Amino acid sequence: MAPDIETIDLGFVNAYLLRAKGGFILIDTGLPQQWQALDRALGAAACVPGTLALVIVTHGDIDHYGNCRRLQKEYGAKVAVHREDASTLRTGHVPRRSIKSPAVRILVGLMHFVQLLAGKPKGIDCEPDILLEDGQDLGSFGLDAKVLALGGHTRGSIAILTASGDFFAGDVLSNRTRPAPSFYIENTADYRRSIERVQAMAGSIRMVYPGHGKAFAGEALAGISL
C-alpha cells in the first residue's frame, strides 16, 4: 500500500510528509526562516507534536536540515541522516562544490555573500539521532521503504524508495523546468555512478519527488543526462 504523501511547498524547496504506521515521517525541513510555513503545513495535515516519528534529511544543505533541531525540541521527533553528512548538521560546514551553470554560480555566490553578512543562523546545529546506511530498511518506523546512498551532490546524499515506487530524491535530481541532474556537485565521479544506479532501477520507480520542483513520472529518468 502506498503511503499518503503531502507535498509541502516551501517556495524553492520541498518537504514531504508521509503518513506511516504509528505516525508521520517528514522528508527534509526547509530553511530556518521557513519554520512558520512548515509548522502550519504540519498542523494542517494533523501532524502535531508527539505524532512525528521521524525526520529524514536527504543531505546536509541548510535548506534541507534547517528546522531539524526545532522539530526535535518542539515535536519530539528523531532526526536521521546518512553518517557522511552528519557532521554538517552538527557544525554547518559544507564542503566546496562545483557548479556548471554560470548563472547558478552567480546566484549561489550572492546567497553565500548574504549569509556571510547575516551570520550563521543561531540554534540550527543538530545532533542526529539516527545514522542511516545504504539499503537500510525503514520498516521499523512504519514505512515500507529503503534508504539508497547516492553520493555526489554531497558525500552523504540519500534518496528514499518506497515499495510502491515513490522515490524521494532530495537534490540527486531536480525538476525546476524539466527533470534534470543536480547543478551543484561535490564529486562528479560519485554523482555519475549515482545517476547510473537510479536509471538502472527506473523500472521500480513510479514517481520521483525531488527536493526542488514538481514531482515527475519515473519514465522520465531515462532522458536525464549529465
Wavefront OBJ file of the C-alpha trace (Angstrom):
o trace
v 0.000 0.000 0.000
v 1.374 3.424 -0.976
v 1.872 5.893 1.878
v -0.169 9.099 1.962
v 2.135 11.816 0.616
v 1.725 15.510 1.383
v 3.990 17.812 -0.615
v 4.962 20.857 1.460
v 5.986 23.560 -0.995
v 8.237 25.987 0.868
v 8.876 28.252 -2.098
v 12.005 26.968 -3.768
v 12.452 23.768 -1.775
v 10.103 20.900 -0.950
v 9.491 18.871 2.156
v 7.383 15.708 2.052
v 5.123 14.443 4.811
v 4.287 10.738 4.777
v 1.672 9.068 6.921
v 3.154 5.786 8.138
v 2.050 3.162 10.631
v 2.255 4.707 14.056
v 2.739 8.314 12.983
v 4.213 10.654 10.409
v 7.578 10.782 8.661
v 8.924 14.063 7.284
v 11.496 14.112 4.499
v 13.536 17.354 4.645
v 12.601 20.512 6.545
v 13.341 23.715 4.625
v 15.326 26.750 5.768
v 15.100 28.014 9.359
v 13.350 31.132 8.028
v 10.584 28.859 6.718
v 9.709 27.418 10.120
v 6.293 29.063 10.391
v 5.242 27.815 6.945
v 6.436 24.311 7.784
v 4.741 24.340 11.184
v 1.438 25.499 9.637
v 1.609 22.805 6.955
v 2.255 20.092 9.527
v -0.665 21.272 11.636
v -2.983 21.376 8.621
v -2.101 17.730 7.964
v -2.890 16.831 11.605
v 0.785 16.222 12.294
v 1.140 17.641 15.792
v 3.810 17.277 18.476
v 4.079 13.645 19.509
v 2.930 12.255 16.154
v 6.043 12.987 14.074
v 8.051 9.792 14.455
v 10.984 10.580 12.197
v 12.617 13.359 10.180
v 14.759 12.104 7.306
v 17.341 14.543 5.954
v 18.331 13.725 2.380
v 21.634 15.620 2.674
v 23.470 18.299 4.596
v 22.361 21.525 2.939
v 20.694 24.100 5.165
v 17.549 24.276 3.030
v 17.004 20.605 3.840
v 18.038 20.369 7.503
v 17.400 23.939 8.691
v 14.498 23.078 11.021
v 15.700 19.750 12.391
v 16.695 20.985 15.811
v 13.385 22.756 16.283
v 11.469 19.638 15.222
v 13.430 17.625 17.779
v 12.597 20.129 20.500
v 9.007 21.070 19.679
v 7.694 17.881 18.050
v 9.776 15.274 19.867
v 10.921 13.879 16.505
v 14.057 11.852 15.874
v 16.348 13.068 13.093
v 18.004 10.647 10.680
v 20.754 11.411 8.165
v 23.463 9.463 6.366
v 26.594 9.253 8.506
v 28.679 11.025 5.831
v 26.601 14.213 6.220
v 26.047 14.035 9.980
v 28.919 16.435 10.734
v 27.288 19.116 8.563
v 24.191 19.066 10.766
v 26.411 19.395 13.813
v 28.718 22.154 12.539
v 27.117 23.756 9.475
v 30.317 23.233 7.493
v 29.582 22.337 3.861
v 32.386 21.146 1.522
v 33.044 23.177 -1.618
v 31.269 22.021 -4.751
v 31.452 22.728 -8.458
v 28.645 24.487 -10.329
v 28.248 24.024 -14.079
v 25.856 26.864 -14.819
v 27.389 30.399 -14.782
v 24.009 31.885 -13.807
v 23.634 29.467 -10.901
v 27.249 30.113 -9.878
v 26.457 33.823 -9.562
v 23.240 33.104 -7.651
v 24.969 30.774 -5.174
v 27.754 33.313 -4.731
v 25.207 36.002 -3.871
v 23.474 33.674 -1.425
v 26.760 32.935 0.309
v 27.553 36.664 0.473
v 24.175 37.428 2.051
v 24.670 34.610 4.550
v 28.127 35.947 5.387
v 26.676 39.394 6.113
v 23.811 37.960 8.158
v 25.964 35.475 10.027
v 25.210 31.826 10.651
v 21.616 31.311 11.824
v 21.567 30.563 15.526
v 20.170 27.420 17.053
v 20.138 25.216 13.951
v 23.016 22.888 14.796
v 21.545 19.461 15.315
v 22.793 16.187 16.762
v 21.299 13.411 14.599
v 19.544 10.623 16.468
v 19.981 8.014 13.724
v 22.769 7.474 11.192
v 21.476 5.904 8.010
v 23.196 3.385 5.729
v 22.704 2.259 2.148
v 19.966 -0.353 1.902
v 18.605 0.330 5.376
v 15.018 -0.839 5.845
v 12.637 1.752 7.315
v 10.038 -0.821 8.319
v 10.752 -0.278 12.000
v 9.440 3.281 11.540
v 6.245 2.058 9.907
v 7.304 2.798 6.338
v 7.783 0.088 3.719
v 10.819 1.723 2.146
v 14.596 1.620 1.998
v 17.478 4.070 2.004
v 19.637 4.500 -1.095
v 23.042 6.129 -0.645
v 23.570 8.268 -3.752
v 26.647 10.355 -3.154
v 27.941 13.080 -5.414
v 25.812 16.130 -4.642
v 27.214 15.643 -1.149
v 29.072 12.633 0.209
v 26.077 11.592 2.272
v 23.246 12.316 -0.157
v 20.459 9.750 0.033
v 17.103 9.004 -1.530
v 14.165 7.044 -0.145
v 12.429 4.432 -2.311
v 9.116 3.032 -1.113
v 7.820 -0.416 -2.007
v 5.106 1.266 -4.094
v 7.708 3.058 -6.228
v 7.750 6.531 -4.719
v 11.276 7.915 -4.975
v 12.177 10.865 -2.742
v 15.274 12.195 -4.467
v 16.495 15.086 -2.335
v 18.912 17.002 -4.566
v 20.074 13.962 -6.518
v 17.551 15.125 -9.138
v 15.505 18.281 -9.722
v 12.562 19.404 -11.822
v 12.532 23.208 -11.858
v 11.663 23.366 -15.562
v 12.286 19.741 -16.578
v 13.656 16.566 -14.961
v 17.383 17.197 -14.655
v 20.543 16.295 -12.740
v 21.844 18.400 -9.894
v 23.720 21.555 -10.877
v 25.735 21.557 -7.646
v 28.163 18.649 -7.274
v 30.853 17.744 -4.747
v 32.211 14.666 -6.548
v 31.439 14.198 -10.246
v 32.504 10.531 -10.441
v 30.360 9.589 -7.435
v 27.444 11.553 -8.811
v 27.667 9.876 -12.205
v 27.591 6.452 -10.532
v 24.569 7.526 -8.508
v 22.637 8.622 -11.604
v 23.516 5.386 -13.369
v 22.271 3.432 -10.355
v 18.976 5.324 -10.315
v 18.447 4.829 -14.039
v 19.184 1.112 -13.697
v 16.341 0.766 -11.203
v 13.937 3.044 -13.105
v 11.536 0.141 -13.606
v 10.922 0.135 -9.848
v 10.308 3.891 -9.669
v 6.739 5.069 -10.230
v 7.083 8.746 -9.255
v 10.065 10.950 -8.434
v 9.679 13.587 -5.706
v 12.629 15.999 -5.987
v 13.888 18.488 -3.426
v 13.308 21.297 -5.923
v 10.481 21.444 -8.454
v 7.492 19.288 -9.265
v 7.131 15.525 -8.981
v 7.537 13.629 -12.240
v 6.969 10.132 -13.591
v 9.737 7.562 -13.315
v 9.714 7.068 -17.079
v 11.464 10.426 -17.448
v 14.589 9.104 -15.729
v 15.844 7.568 -18.974
v 16.111 11.009 -20.574
v 18.310 12.553 -17.876
v 21.925 13.010 -18.925
v 24.925 14.652 -17.294
l 1 2 3 4 5 6 7 8 9 10 11 12 13 14 15 16 17 18 19 20 21 22 23 24 25 26 27 28 29 30 31 32 33 34 35 36 37 38 39 40 41 42 43 44 45 46 47 48 49 50 51 52 53 54 55 56 57 58 59 60 61 62 63 64 65 66 67 68 69 70 71 72 73 74 75 76 77 78 79 80 81 82 83 84 85 86 87 88 89 90 91 92 93 94 95 96 97 98 99 100 101 102 103 104 105 106 107 108 109 110 111 112 113 114 115 116 117 118 119 120 121 122 123 124 125 126 127 128 129 130 131 132 133 134 135 136 137 138 139 140 141 142 143 144 145 146 147 148 149 150 151 152 153 154 155 156 157 158 159 160 161 162 163 164 165 166 167 168 169 170 171 172 173 174 175 176 177 178 179 180 181 182 183 184 185 186 187 188 189 190 191 192 193 194 195 196 197 198 199 200 201 202 203 204 205 206 207 208 209 210 211 212 213 214 215 216 217 218 219 220 221 222 223 224 225 226
